[in-house]
Amino acid sequence: MTHPSANKSCLVFTAGWAAVFGLLVSWFNGSGCGSAWAWGGVSFRRDNSCGQWQAAQAFSFLSMILWFATGVLGILTVHRLRKAAA
């Protein structure tokens, strides 16, 4: 059975990645690279700093969503297992 504190840690990681994403968006808005939500120029090339920041934003957003989904699924699983055991 999944330990309840594991679900809390998933939500803590979600909050952490949300903070990272917010900081990246805040910095990106003043960088002159266009909209923070236009991820079409994502790049890993060293000569494309705007693309690298867009890639960092995209990965922090995706990580936030995956940690949130993991936390929610963990809570649902624990709830269903406890209900079945009762």
N, C-alpha and C positions, 0 to 999 in steps of 0.2 A: 504494500500500500504506500502511496506517495505521502511523504511527511508534509504537514500543512505549512511549515516554515519554508519549504522549497517553493511553494506558490508565492509566498511573500517576497522571496528573493527575486523571483521572476519579475514581479511588479516593481521592485526596487531597481532592477536593471532597466526596465522600461522607462522609469523616471529618469535614470541616468542618461540613457540614449536620447530621450526627449530633450534634456538639457543640452546635450552635445549638438543635437540637430538645431535647436533654437539659437545657440551661440554661432554655429556655422552660418545660418540664415542671416543673423544680425550682422555678422562680419561681411558676408557676401553682398548684402544690399548696398554697402558703401564702397565696393571694390571696382565698380565700373564695368562689370562683366554681364550686365543685363539682369533679367529677372531671376530670382532665386529658384523659381519653379520651372524654368525652361531647361530641362535636363537633356536636351538634344545634343549638346556639345560635350557630353561626358567623355573624358579622355585620360589615359594614363601616361601620355607622352610628356617628357620633361619640358618641352618647349611650349606647352599649353597650360599655363597656371590656372586659367579660368576653368578649363575642363577638369583639371585635377581637383579643384574645390567643388565642382559639381559632382564629381565621383564620390568625394568624401561625404557630401550632403546626401546623395542617393543611398550610400551604404549605411549611413547613420539612421536614415529614415526607415530603410528596410529592416535593420537590426531592431529598431524600436517596435515595429509592427510584429516581428517574429517573437520577440520576448513577451509582448502583450498577449499574443495568441497562445503562447506556451503557458503563461500564467492563467489565462481564462480556461484553457483546456484542462490544466491541472486542477483548478478549483472545481470544475464540472465533474471530473473523474472522481475526486475525493468525495464530493457530495453524493454521487451515484453509488459509490462503493459503501459509504456509510449507510445510505438508505437501504441498500440490498442486505446489509449485515444486520439491520435492526428488525 
